[in-house]
Amino acid sequence: MYSFISDWYGTVYKYGGCDKNGIDCSCFTGLLYKKVYGVTVGRNTSLIYKEADHIKTSHLREGDLVFFNAGTKDVSHVGVYLKDNKFVHASTSKGVMINDLNETYYKKYYYGAGRVKLHL
């Protein structure tokens, strides 16, 4: 997973984008899951949220999903949990990057956590 992240790190954000010229959060999550775990997830954040088994934040493990709601009526952003409260995502401001769930912005808009069945 970390090799995949390194390869995409810094790629700019583009709404609806799904390649190195620009990528959005749901496509980044989908590509990571496909490449790292061999699992296909929904193409948008709402579908990914609906497909995931919702879990308590205290139960997060590497590869789980973290969801955010930045003022919309539904979940609006997704990232992949790493460890030690860190997660990787395609940020609208800085592209693919790693942030901490304890940062003020992410604490404010945190929506919940989920786990995708990996069929391993």
Buried (B, 14 or more C-beta within 10 A) or exposed (E): BEEBBEEBEEBBBBEEBBEEEBBBBBBBBBBBBEBBBEBEBBBBBBEBBEBBEEBEEEEBEEBBBBBBBEEEEEBBBBBBBBEEBBBBBBBBEEBBBBBEBEEEEBEEBBBBBBBBEEEE
